[in-house]
Amino acid sequence: MAIISFIDYLELERNYSPHTVIAYKRDVTEFQDFVLHTYTDLEIEDASYPIIRHWIVSLVDSGLAARTVNRKVSSLKSYYRFLLKIGRIEINPLLQHKALKSGQDVQVPFSGSEIDTVMELLKTSDDFEGVRDLLIVELLYSTGIRRAELIHIKMGDIAVSEKILKVLGKRNKERLIPLLPSVIETYQKYLDFRRNLETIVDEDWLLLTIKGHKIYETLVYRVINTYFGKASEKVKKSPHILRHSFATHLLNEGANINAVKELLGHASLASTQVYARNSIETLKEVHRKTHPRNVK
């Protein structure tokens, strides 16, 4: 099938990360299922723009945000570009498509006190899952890594003596991130619990479920949402907000934006500047409150 060839193309020729490939496959497969259920016997290679538009409308009606819909359509557009490249179609049906307008998401970072509250709450745990969850929070906040990068940390990726974490990021780009002493301490405590698990199925991976399997995306989201739900009233409580908090707090403390860019694994500075907005607002507030021309 063309979808299988498309996935191979993303993995082998474009060198996309496993997380990105999974997202592309999921989006294209969702459209394929829609076509099969709505237009009997029609192959997605033969789908016209009105049919794709029908799918887009159904996504919007289901309550998905415009940004999510645009991402799914972008995956489909890439698939049609691939079909064009291998000669399966002559015209990309999404060539003239315009993305849905969407307001920019406001990412509100956790405050230092909220993060401290969660850390103290987790430090009271003295069992495998409690210590693992503490390590999850500490790694996300102290390194700024993505959820997918956290899940794919292998046993050999942490060098204790150098206090360094090796991360395999997007497009399989490797980067090294310093680790705080507190993270190393939690990591070593976690390893003690890990060794005593009754069964370990996924030996290569660092973070496991209590049944010895590699952790998964919804588990990480549930950990963050559950614990930060006890410490924060913010609407959005997700692993990405911890990444956002990491970057914002570093910038607020005067970190060089290029250094933050490297820590986050961004390909361009423009991506990092998104996280700088909150720090700019903080600087404006300090300036407003302390500049002699403003202070009365």
N, C-alpha and C positions, 0 to 999 in steps of 0.2 A: 504493500500500500504506500501511497505517496506520503502519508503522514509519518510513517516509519523512516522513509528516506529523508524527510525534512528534519526529523529529530537527529538522525545520524549526521546530517549536514551541520546542524547547530553544534553538536558535540565535537565532531572531528575537524571540520573546516573552520567554523567560526570560533571554536574553543570556548564556548559559553560554559558558565558554571552549572553544576547539576541542578541547583535551585532555579536558575533562569530557564533551563531546558524543561524542567517539570512544569513551570508556569506556562510556557509556550504550548506544551503538549496539552495541558489541561484546557487552555482557552480554545485551541483549535478543535479538540475533541468535543467540547461543549457545543460548538457551532455545528459540528458533524451530527451530534445527537439531535439537535434542534431540527436540522434539515431532514433527517431520517424520520422523525416523528411527525413533522408538519407537512413535508412534501415527499410522499412515498416514492421510493425508488430513484430519487434524485441524488446524484453524487455532488459533493461540495465543490468539486472542480467545475461543475456546470452551473453553479449558483450565480444568479444575476444580482445586481446591486439592490433592486427592490426586495429580493429575498433576504439579503444581508440586512437591509434596513428594517425589515420585519423583526429579525432577531434582535437588533439594537433596541427597537421599541419595546420588545418583550423584556429585555434586561433592565431598561429604565423603569418599566411598569412594576418589576419585581422589587424595586426599592434600592437598587445599586446606585452608588454615587457616580457622578459623571466621570470622575477620574478613573474609577474602576472599569467603567464601560469603555473608556478611551484606551485603557491598557489592553483589554481583551481584543478590541478592534485592531490595535497596533500589532498584536500577535497574529491575527488573521491576515493582516496586510503583508506581513513578512512571509507568511505561508504562500500567499498568492505570488509574491515576488519570486519565491523559490520555484513555484510551478512554472512561472514565465521563464526562469533561467534554464530549466531542464526541458522546456518545450512542451509541457503538458497543456498550457493555455496560451492564447495569443494576446489577450488583454487582461490587465489586472482590474477586476470589477470595483476595487476600492480606490482606484487611481484618483478620482475626483472627490473622494469623501473628505469632509471637514469634521474635525474633532468637535465633540460637544463642549460647550462653554461650561467652565466650572470655576467657582470661586476658590481662591487659594486656601488650602487647609491651614488653620492656625494651630501650630504645634506648641503647646504650653509645657515647658519642661517641669519636672518635679523640683521642688525646692530642696536645699540641703537638709533641712529639718525633716522633710517627708522621707527622704532616703535614709537618714539616720534612724528614724523611727522604725522603718522596715528592717534595717540591719539589726537593731537591738531586739526586735521581735523574733527574728530568725535565729539569733544567737542563743536564745533560750532552748532551742531544739537540740536534742542529743540522740537523734536516730538518723538512719541513712537518708530518708527523704528530706528531713529538715536541713541537714548539713549540705546535701546536694542542692536544695533550693537556695540556700545562702550563697553557695558557690556560683550558681546561675546569676543571681542578682549582682554579686560582687564582680564577676567577669564582665557582664553587660555594662555596668556603670563605670568600672575602673579602666576599661579598655575601649569602650565605644563600638565593639564589634556588632555585626548584624546577627539576627536570630539564626539564620541559616549557617553563618560562620561558627556560632556557638555550638550548634548541633553537631557540626562536622569536625570538632576538635578531636584529634586522635591522642592516644596515650603518650606518644613520644613528642607531642607538640609543645609541651611545657618543659623548659630547661630551668630547674630549680636553682642551680648554682648561679646562673646568669640572670635569673628573675626575668625571663623572656618567654613570651607566647608567640608561637608561629601560627599565622592565620592564612588560610587559603581563601582569597576573596573572589570577587567577580572576575570572570574570564580567566580563572585559575591563576590570578596574580597573587604571589606570596608576599606577605609583609611581616615584620617583627614588631611586637608591641611590648613595652616594659610592663612588669607586673609589680604591684605594691606588696610589701611584706605581709600585710594582712590577707591578701589573696593567696599567697603561698602557704600561709598558715592554715587557711580554710581548705585549700587544695590537699594538703597533706593529711588533714583530719578526714576529709572525704575519702581519700585513698584507703585509709584504715577500714572504714565502713564498707567500701567497695570490695575489698579483699574477702570480706566475710559474707558476701552474698551467697545464697545457696546455689544459685546457678548464674553463670554469665554466658549469654548467647553471643553477644557482639563484643568480643574481646578487644578489638582494635579501638573502639570508641571510648572516650573519657566519661562522658555523662550518660548514665544509664537509668532505666526504670528499676523498680525494686525486683522485677522479674528478670533483670539482666539484659534487657533489650535497649538499643540506642534510643535516647529521648527523641521526641518529635515536636513539630511546630505548635500544635494545640496545647501540649503539655507546658511548653515554655510560656505561651500566652496566658494559660490558666494560672501559672505560678505568679507571674507579674500582676495580673489583674486581681487575684485573690489577696495578695499581701498588700499591694498598694491601695486596694479598696478599703483597707483598715486604717490607712495613714493619710489618704488624700481624697479630696472631694472633686478632683478634676474629672471631667467627663471621659477623657481618653486616657486609659491606663494600659499601655502595651510595651513590649520589648523595645519598639522603636523610640518611644518617649524616653527610655533610659539612654539610648544612643544620643538622642537630642539633648538630654540633660548633660551628658558627658561633654559634648562639644561646647554647649553654651556656658557651662561652668568653667571650662578651661579658658575660653575667650574672655569671660568676665574677670578672670584672674590675670589677664594680660598675656596669655599664650599667643605665640605667633600663628597667624591663620594658616600659613603654609605648613607648619608643623602639625597642626590639627588636621589639615587635609591629608597628610601622609598617614597619620594615625587612623583616620577613618577609612582610608583606602579609596579615596575619591580620585577619579581620573582627571577632573578639572576643578579649578578653584571655585567656579560658579556654583557647584554643588555644595561646597563647604560654606559659601556665603549665606546660604539659606539659614544655617544655624547661627550665623553672626547677627541676625536681626534682633534677637532678644538682648544680646550683649550691647548692641548699639542703643537700644531703648534704655538699658540700665545706665549707660554712660550719659545719655541725655538727662535722665532723672538726677544723677549725681551733679551734673553741670548746672541744672536748674536750681538745685537746692543749695549749692555751695559757691557758685561764682559770685564775686563781690557785687557785680552789677545787678544780680537777681536777689541777693540776700538783703532784706530790709531790717 
